[in-house]
């Protein structure tokens, strides 16, 4: 069971202001199950700074510049939340194209907290069952998604969760999608 994701490669798309636990905790769980994760970012620096509760958190190394990333090289995409991170990425054309490529290929796309904002701008939310941080609900509904208040919602290859407390179920749902 510990190596159930051996050989699977997961891109984690993030930039400065990602919610610390929503990147580092799923990353640790997925790697513990044998997956390889790569932090992909449009940031010019070699690391990106997280947000932890009410202040800046720890830096995380960027493994791959977004400009050099190709969705074909990965089995799934993880989109951590935080307010700043997805708000910055949702107006980045390269980030949206990267997300869209996973969606077009039918690969799992997992977004947590404010991360589902990216699903809206990438055109992946319409007609889907989703969840998110409560303040993103109306945005998702206005984009044509059906919002539910649940720990994790899976609709095809789309996986969404609400908050850091949901990380175990969120990570498990992504692992299950990759097991299939």
N, C-alpha and C positions, 0 to 999 in steps of 0.2 A: 504493500500500500504506500510506503514512503516514497517510492520512485515511480508512482503512477503516471507522472507527466514527463518522464525521461524522453528527451528528444524534442520536446515542445518548446517553441520560442515565443516569448510574449514581449511586445513593445509596450512601454509605459510612456505615454506622451504627457509631458508636463513642462512648466516653466516656473519662474519665481512666484512664490505665494501659494504653492500647492499645500493642501492640508497634510501636515507631516504624517500622521498615522494612516491616511488614506493612500499614501504611496508606499511607505516603508513596511507597514504590516502585511498587506497583500503580497508584496514583493517577497518578504521573508517566508510566508506560508507557501507560495507557489514554488519558490526555490527549494524549500524543504520537501516538496513533493516531486522534485527532480526537474522542474522546468528551468529554462534559461531565461532571464529577464534582461532587457536592455532599456535604460532610460534614454528616451529620445526627446530632444528639445531644440527649439529655435533660438534659445539663449546663446549669446556669443561666448559666454564664460564656460569654463570647464566643469562648473557645478552650478546648481540652482538651489536657492534658499527656500526652505519650507516655512510654513506658518503653523505655530503650535499654540492653540488656545487664544491668547490675546497678544502675542508678540511673535517675532521672528523665531523660527526653530533652527534646526540643523541643516547644513548644506548636504546635498546628495550629488554625487558625481554624475555627469552626463556621459553616457557611453557612446552616443551616436548623435551627430548633428542632424536635425530634421532635414536639411538640404541633402544629406547623404542617405537618408532612410528610404526603404522601399517596402511597402506592405507585403510584397511577394516573399520577403525573407522571414516573415513571421506567421505564426499560427493564430494569434489573437492580439487584441489591443485593450489595454487598461487605461482608463481616464480618471485619475484622481480628482477630487474636488478642491475645496477651498474657494473663497470668492474670487480672489485675484487671478489665480491660475486659469480657470476656464473662461473668465471674462476677457483675459488677454488673448487666449488662444482662439476664441470664437470669431475674432476679426482677422486672424492670420490665415491667408489663403492657402499657404502650404500646409498648415495644420489641418485645415478643413479637407483639403484634397487627400491627405494621408488617411484621415478618418473615413472619408467617402470610399476610398479604395478597399478598406476592410469590409465596409457595408456591401459594396458591389460584389465582392468575392464571397459573400456569405460567411465570412469568418466571425467568430465571437468578438463582440465589442462590449466591454463592461465599464459602466460609468457609475460613480458614486457621488452622493451629496449634490454639489453644484455642477458636477461633471456632465449631467444630462443637458445643460445649456449647449454643449458642443454637439449633441445629437440633433438639436433643433437646427443650428446653423449648417450642419453637414447634410441635412435633409434626411436623417434617419429616424426621426421621431414620429412623423405623421402616420396615423393608423396603428400605432404600436401601444401595447400595454406597458406602462413605465411607473417608476417611483423616483423620488428625489428628496432633497431637503425641502421642507414645506414651502419656502419662499419661491421656489422654482416651479411649483405646481401650475400656477396660472399661465406662465410662459409655455409650459409643455402642452397644456390644454389648448391654448390659443394656436399652437403649432399643429393641432390635430391629434395629439396623443391622448390616450385614456389613462389618467393618473390614478394610482392606488396607493393607499398608505399600508405598505407591507415591507418587511425586512429585506426581501429581495423579490424582484419581479423578472421573470424570464419570458421573453416573447421571441421565439425563433432564436436567432443568434445574438439578440440584444439582451443584456443583463444589466439591471439597475438596482441600486440600493440607496438608502436615505442618509446614513450617517455613520460615524466611526463605530458605534455599537454593533452595526450590521456587518462589519468586515469579515467575521468568520463565515457567515452564510453567503456573503458576496463572493468571497474567495472560493468557497466550496462550489458555488454555482458555476463559476468560471472553469474550475477544474473539471467538473462534470461535463461541461460543454466540450472541453478538449479531450475528454475520455471517449466521447461518442464516436 
